[in-house]
Amino acid sequence: MAVPGEFRVFRGPDGVAELLGATVVAFGKFDGVHRGHRALLDRALGSGRRMGLPTGAVTFVRHPHAYLRGETPPALTGLADRLRLLRDAGAAFVVLLPTDATVLGLAAEDFARDVLRDRMGVRLVVVGGNFRFGRGGAGDVVTLRRLVSVTGLDGVELGMVTVGGEAVSASRIREHLARGDVGRAAELLGRPYDVTGRLDGEAALIRIAPSSAVPAPGSYRVSIGPLRPGDHGTAAVVAVRPSGEGAHSITVERPRNGLPGVVPGRGVRVTFGGAA
């Protein structure tokens, strides 16, 4: 039996219905858990309260493009941060679907019936306007509604969230980062953009994984601290530079006398404040 108030992560759809019973979910990639994603979850949470059902998020371990196209866009958040942000936004649980043919290769009706309804107990799913599911992306919210009589689950489509007239999406945020506009990226995210990396010895060099989205090369005002969000960081100026093979490195230009609380060889979080 699920413990009320306990946040749960399911690695795959099995066991969700057995533990939680009927559920309401927001379904999406949730890369960045930006303002649009939080609007999806807020809508699902409202429906869950009215229906008296536990409410969570359904997403993928990796971006679906890894299976569909053999490549993925740079990630705005790693998996650990994605889970933390979804929990903080109110999700009672998150289901991490495998990014492979067992899910993405299913026909739309089979996915709705077998995965969403039977294995996850979903009664209502909230999705964005560009939501697609099933083999070849053949299913959308209209498909879900058409299948209500067969599956017993319904779908709600939420329109695009806009900020200053601009639609919020992970791709738009990546575009702003690629131009070095960390301020606009933060506006669409609803929080300052950050990346995690590892401090390379005493060299004041922070190595960032190739899979992470980083701002355009240049100098930025940042805060650097331990990985735990909310821990006090040290104000600094850094230079972002490509370091080969798709990776990036961040060189700490100031301060020169070290970063309090940051241990060489350990993970760090770099939070961007603007151009230096």
N, C-alpha and C positions, 0 to 999 in steps of 0.2 A: 504494500500500500504506500502511496506517495505521502510524504510528510508535508503538511501545509507550510508554505513559505520557503520550502527548500528548492533551490535552483538545480535543475537537472539537465545533463547533456546526454543525448542518445546518439550513439555512433551507428547510425542506420535506423530504419523505420521499425524494426522488430522490437517488441516489448512496450511500445508507447501505449497502445490501446489497453494492453493487459494491466499496466500500472496506473494509467491516468483515466481510462474510460474515454468518453466522448470529449473532443477538444475543439478549440478554435485556433487557427494559425494565421500568421502573416508569412507569405512565401516569397522569397527573393534571394538574390546573391548576397546582399547586405555588405558589399565591399565598402568600407568606410563608415557604415552605419550613419549615413548623413541625414539631413533634415527630411528628405523624402522617405527614407527607410523608417525613420521614427514616426512619421505620419501614418505609414502602413501599420506599424505595430500599435500605435495609439488607437486606430480604428478597430483593429482586432481586439484590443483590450476592452474597449467599450462594448463591443458585441459579446465578448466573453462574460463580462459582468452581467449584462442583461439576460444572457442565456444560462448563467450559473455554471459556466464551464471553464476549466483551466485553459490558459492562453499562452501560446509560445510562438516561436519562429522556426521555420523550416528553411534550410539553406544547404549549400554544398561544401564538402571538405575543400575542394579546389574549384576555381572558376570553371563553369561548363565548357568554355572554349578549349580547355586542356584536352577534353575528349572529342569535341566537335571539330576543332580546327588544328589541334596539335600544338597550340601555343596559347599563352594567357597574357592579358594586359598587366602592367605593373600593379601590384596590390597596394591599396590605400591602407589596409590594416592586415596584420597577421592574424592567424586563427585565434590565438589566445586573446588578443585585443578585441576581435570581433565578438567573441563570446562574452567578454566582460562588458562591452558596450551594450549588447542586447540584454544582458541581465540588468544593467543599470537603467535601461529604458523601460523595464517592467516585465520582460518575458519571464514566465515561470519555468520554461524549458526551451531547449533548442534541439532540433533534430538535424544532425549532419548527414546528408545523403552522400553516398559514394558517387564520385564523378566518373561513372563508367556505364557500360551497356546495360547493367542490371537495373538501372533507373532511366538513363537517357535513351536507351534503346527500346523502351516499352511503347506500345501504341498508347495514344492519349487516353482512351477509355480504360485500358488495363491499368495505367498509372493511377487514374482517378479512383478506380474501384479497388484495386488490390493494394496499392501503396498508401494512398491518402485515407480512404475509408476503412479498409479492413485492418491494416497494420498500424495505422496511427490514430484511428478513431475520429478523423476529422469530420466535423459537421458543417463548418463554415471556413472558407479560406479567403483571405484578403490579399489582393495582388495589385501591382502597378499596371499602367496602361500598356507597357511593352512586354507583359508577362506571356511566356510561351512554355508549353510543357509537352511531353510525349515525343515519340520518335519524329525527327525532322522538324520539331517545333510546331506540330500540327494542331495542338490544342491551345486554347486561350480561355478567357473568362466566359465567353459565349458558349464554348464547348462544355464547360463545367455546368452552366445553367441548363443546357440542353440535356445533360446527363443526370439531372436531379432525380428523375423518376427511376433511373437505373441504379445510381450510386447513393442517393439519399443525402448527398452533400451539395452545398450551394457555394457560389463564388460572388465576391464583391470586388469591383474594380475601382481603385482610387486614382483620380486624375493626378497629373504631374504637379508637384509642389514647385512654386517659383519664388525666387528671391530677387527683388529689384527687376522684375520682368524676365529673369533668366530661369529656365527650367533646371531643377536640381537633378544631377545624375553623376554617377561615378566617372563617366567619360568626360563630362564638363570639368569636374574637379581635376582630373589628370591634365586636361588641356591648360588650365590655369597654372598648375604646378610647372608644366613644361615651359611656360612663358615666364616663370619666376614670380608669378603673382600669388604669393602665399596668403596675402590678405583676402583676396577674393575667394580662394580655395577655402579659407576658414569660414567665410560667410556662408558658403553653400554647405559646408560640413556642419556648421553650428558650433564649432570649437576650433582652437588652433590646430593646425596640422602637425603631426609628429611622426617620426620614424624611430625604429630601434636598431641598434647596432652593437658593435663591440669595440671598446677602447683598446687600441693596439699598443700595448706596453706603455712606455713613457713618451712615446713619440707624438702625443696629442693628435693622433689620427684615429678616426672612428670609421670602421669598415661597415658598409651597408650591404645587405643581401641584394643580389641582382634582381630578385623578384619584387623588390619594394619600389614604389613610386617615389622619386625624389625631385625637389625643385630643380629648375635649370641651373647650370653652373653659374656661380657668382658668390657674393658675400651676403650673409644674412645675420640678423640679430636672433639669437636663440636662447633657450634655457636648456641646460644639460644636467641630467640627474639620473638616479637609479631607475631601473625598469618600472618599479611600482608607480602607477599613476598617483598623483597627489603628493608624492614625496618632494621635498624642497629641491629645486634645481638651482644651478649657478648661471647667472647671466653671462653670455659669451657672444663673441663674433666668430663665425665660422666661414670657411670657403668650401663650397660643394664642387667636386671635380669628378669627372669620369676616371675610372681606374682600370679600364680594360675588361674585355669579356662581359660587357653589359653591367658590370658592377660599378659602384660609386664609393667614394670616400669623402669624409668630411674632416677638414683640417681645422683644428681650433687655433684661431689667430690671436684672440684675447679671451680670457686672461692668460698670461704666460706662466703664472706661478701655480698651475694645477687647478683641479676641479674638486672642491670639498665634497666628500661623500661618494666620489666615483673612484672605483678601484680598477687599475689597469688590468686588462684581460677579462673583465666582467662586462655584462650587458649594460647598455645605457639607453636612455630615451632622450631624443633631441626634439624639442618643441619649437617650431618656427614662429617668430614674431613679426618679421618684415625684412625688407632689404636693408643692408647696413649702409 
